[in-house]
Amino acid sequence: NSSEVWIKYMAFHLSLADIDSARTVANRAFERIVFREEGEKLNVWTALLTLELKYGNDKSLQATVDRACKQNNPKQASSIGSNDLVTSTKRADDMFTKMCKKFKSKKTVWIAHFQYLLKGSRHEEAHALLKRSLQSLPNYKHVEVMSKFAQMEFELGSAERGRTIFNALLEKHPKRMDLLFVNIDKEIKSGDILKARALFDSVVNPVSNERKQKFKFSDKQMKSLFKKWYRMEEEHGDEESQERVKEEARTFVVKSKGG
């Protein structure tokens, strides 16, 4: 059931330029890996699709994509988007276009396509695709898709564009602390502690918030926020910044009790 073993066996055949044997190994893996191990099968699918993109022809790639479509599992074909070995090619473009058309209501396919385009520095195309995805996906999936896109901007594109998307999401969904925390995590990971600190500050001091954002969090949520803020200051701040978080927390408790 280990995809790693099967993929190494595929790589062995590829090193001998035996493409057909590598394909055979992949197909054997699909038969042998138990159905519960979806993640392991997904890894093999990624390897097979990468093989077809690099060594196959249009016919073999199309057959592999069609097979994924027939199995009605968009993850199998969209998994290729996260593979660093894939570069922009017309065949890869065609594959993603077909996947998005076939599974237009599945967010995993659109997200993989975003990732593929952004990795290729095709930012304008990625943003155009985001707009198209929101026209095809049901409304309840919009927030998650936009959040994923914003995260990818931080990782593969422009942090500023990622911030713009998060700002819009938080303005529309002021009760979604999960979105705020993802935004903060991305700022921390990108090394911009000042921006992360400003996000925390915008909650406890809305008057100083440049966006004039008014978050609507419960006392329990605020406790989580202060804990997260303090952990950040322990790792990236100093005693003064840590003390400030404590003071903000004390002030909040007094206000919440009507003091």
C-alpha positions in Angstrom: 0.0 0.0 0.0 3.0 2.3 0.0 3.0 4.7 -3.0 6.7 5.4 -2.4 7.7 1.9 -3.3 5.6 1.9 -6.4 6.9 5.3 -7.5 10.5 4.2 -7.0 9.8 1.1 -9.1 8.3 3.4 -11.8 11.4 5.6 -11.6 13.7 2.6 -12.0 12.0 1.7 -15.3 12.1 5.3 -16.5 15.9 5.3 -15.8 16.1 2.5 -18.3 13.9 4.5 -20.8 11.2 1.8 -20.4 8.1 4.0 -20.4 5.6 1.2 -21.0 6.9 -0.8 -18.0 6.6 2.3 -15.8 3.0 2.7 -16.9 2.4 -1.0 -16.1 3.8 -0.5 -12.6 1.4 2.4 -12.0 -1.6 0.4 -13.1 -0.6 -2.5 -10.9 -0.3 0.0 -8.0 -3.9 1.1 -8.6 -5.0 -2.5 -8.4 -3.0 -3.4 -5.3 -3.4 -0.4 -3.1 -6.5 -0.8 -1.1 -9.4 1.7 -1.8 -9.1 3.2 1.7 -5.6 4.5 0.9 -6.8 7.3 -1.3 -3.8 9.5 -0.5 -1.4 6.7 -1.6 -3.3 6.2 -4.9 -3.2 10.0 -5.4 0.6 10.0 -5.2 0.8 7.3 -7.9 -1.7 9.3 -10.1 0.5 12.3 -9.8 3.5 10.3 -10.8 1.6 8.8 -13.8 0.3 12.1 -15.0 3.8 13.6 -14.7 5.2 10.7 -16.7 2.6 11.3 -19.5 3.3 15.0 -19.6 7.1 14.5 -19.8 7.4 11.3 -21.8 4.1 10.5 -23.3 2.3 11.8 -26.4 -1.0 13.6 -26.8 -2.9 10.4 -27.1 -1.5 8.7 -24.0 -2.0 11.9 -21.9 -5.6 12.2 -23.2 -6.3 8.6 -22.3 -5.0 9.1 -18.8 -7.0 12.2 -18.3 -10.1 10.6 -19.7 -9.6 7.7 -17.4 -9.6 10.0 -14.4 -12.8 11.7 -15.7 -14.5 8.3 -16.1 -13.6 7.5 -12.5 -15.2 10.8 -11.6 -12.4 11.7 -9.2 -11.1 15.2 -10.0 -8.4 14.9 -7.3 -6.6 12.3 -9.4 -6.0 14.6 -12.3 -5.8 17.9 -10.4 -3.1 16.5 -8.2 -0.6 17.2 -10.9 -0.9 21.0 -10.1 1.1 20.6 -6.9 4.0 18.7 -8.6 7.1 20.8 -9.0 8.2 18.7 -12.0 5.4 20.1 -14.2 6.2 23.2 -16.3 3.9 25.2 -18.5 3.2 23.2 -21.7 0.3 23.3 -24.1 -0.6 19.7 -23.1 -0.7 20.6 -19.4 -2.8 23.7 -20.3 -5.2 21.5 -22.2 -5.4 19.0 -19.4 -6.3 21.6 -16.8 -8.8 23.2 -19.2 -10.5 19.9 -19.7 -10.5 19.1 -15.9 -12.1 22.5 -15.1 -14.8 21.9 -17.7 -15.5 18.4 -16.6 -15.5 19.1 -12.9 -16.5 22.8 -12.9 -18.3 22.4 -9.5 -15.2 20.8 -7.8 -13.0 23.3 -6.1 -10.0 21.0 -6.0 -9.6 21.2 -9.8 -9.7 25.0 -9.9 -7.3 25.3 -7.0 -4.8 23.0 -8.7 -5.1 25.0 -11.9 -4.4 28.2 -9.9 -1.3 26.6 -8.4 -0.1 25.5 -11.8 -0.5 28.9 -13.4 1.1 30.8 -10.4 4.0 28.4 -10.4 4.6 29.4 -14.0 4.4 33.1 -13.1 1.2 33.4 -15.2 -0.4 35.8 -12.7 -2.9 37.5 -14.9 -4.2 34.2 -16.3 -4.5 32.9 -12.7 -6.6 35.9 -11.7 -8.8 35.6 -14.7 -9.3 31.9 -13.9 -10.2 32.9 -10.3 -13.1 35.0 -11.7 -14.3 32.2 -13.9 -14.1 29.7 -11.1 -16.4 31.8 -8.9 -18.9 31.9 -11.7 -18.9 28.1 -11.9 -18.6 27.1 -8.2 -21.6 27.2 -5.8 -21.5 30.2 -3.5 -20.7 28.3 -0.3 -17.3 27.3 -1.8 -16.3 30.9 -2.8 -14.7 31.8 0.6 -12.5 28.8 0.7 -11.4 29.1 -2.9 -10.6 32.8 -2.5 -8.7 32.1 0.7 -6.6 29.3 -1.0 -5.9 31.7 -3.9 -4.7 34.4 -1.4 -2.5 31.9 0.3 -0.9 30.9 -3.0 -0.3 34.6 -3.8 1.8 34.8 -0.6 3.7 31.7 -1.6 4.0 31.9 -5.4 3.0 35.4 -6.4 2.6 38.7 -4.6 2.1 39.1 -0.9 0.4 42.4 -1.5 -2.2 40.8 -3.9 -2.7 38.1 -1.2 -3.4 40.8 1.4 -5.9 42.5 -0.9 -7.9 39.3 -1.2 -7.8 38.6 2.5 -8.8 42.2 3.2 -11.9 41.8 1.0 -12.8 38.4 2.6 -12.4 39.8 6.2 -14.5 42.8 5.4 -17.3 40.7 4.1 -16.9 38.0 6.8 -16.0 39.8 10.1 -16.9 36.8 12.2 -14.5 34.4 10.4 -11.5 34.2 12.8 -10.2 31.3 10.8 -9.6 33.6 7.8 -7.9 36.1 10.0 -5.6 33.5 11.5 -4.7 32.1 8.0 -3.9 35.7 7.0 -1.7 36.2 10.1 0.1 32.9 9.6 1.0 33.9 6.0 2.3 37.2 7.1 4.5 35.5 9.8 5.7 32.9 7.3 6.6 35.6 4.8 8.6 37.3 7.6 6.5 40.4 7.9 5.9 40.5 11.6 4.9 44.1 11.6 2.0 43.3 9.2 1.0 40.3 11.4 1.1 42.5 14.5 -1.0 45.1 12.7 -3.7 42.5 12.1 -3.9 41.6 15.7 -4.0 45.2 16.6 -6.8 45.9 14.2 -9.0 43.6 16.2 -8.3 45.0 19.7 -8.0 48.6 18.5 -10.4 49.0 15.6 -10.0 52.8 15.7 -6.4 52.5 14.6 -7.4 50.0 11.9 -6.7 51.6 8.5 -9.4 49.5 6.9 -11.9 50.6 9.6 -12.7 46.9 10.0 -15.0 46.0 12.8 -14.5 42.3 13.7 -17.2 40.5 15.6 -15.6 37.9 17.8 -16.8 36.3 21.0 -15.0 36.4 24.3 -13.8 32.8 23.7 -12.5 33.7 20.3 -10.7 36.7 21.7 -9.0 34.5 24.2 -7.7 32.4 21.4 -6.5 35.5 19.6 -4.6 36.8 22.5 -2.9 33.4 23.0 -1.9 33.3 19.3 -0.6 36.9 19.5 1.4 36.2 22.6 3.0 33.0 21.0 4.0 35.1 18.0 5.6 37.7 20.3 7.4 35.0 22.2 9.0 33.7 19.0 9.5 37.0 17.1 9.1 39.8 19.5 10.7 40.9 22.8 9.7 41.4 26.4 8.1 44.8 25.6 5.9 43.4 22.8 4.9 40.5 25.0 4.0 42.8 27.9 1.9 44.8 25.5 -0.2 41.7 24.6 -0.8 41.0 28.3 -1.9 44.6 28.8 -4.2 44.5 25.8 -5.7 41.2 27.1 -6.2 42.7 30.6 -7.9 45.8 29.1 -10.2 43.6 27.0 -11.3 41.6 30.1 -12.1 44.7 32.0 -14.2 46.1 29.1 -16.0 42.9 28.5 -17.0 42.8 32.2 -18.4 46.3 31.9 -15.5 47.9 33.8 
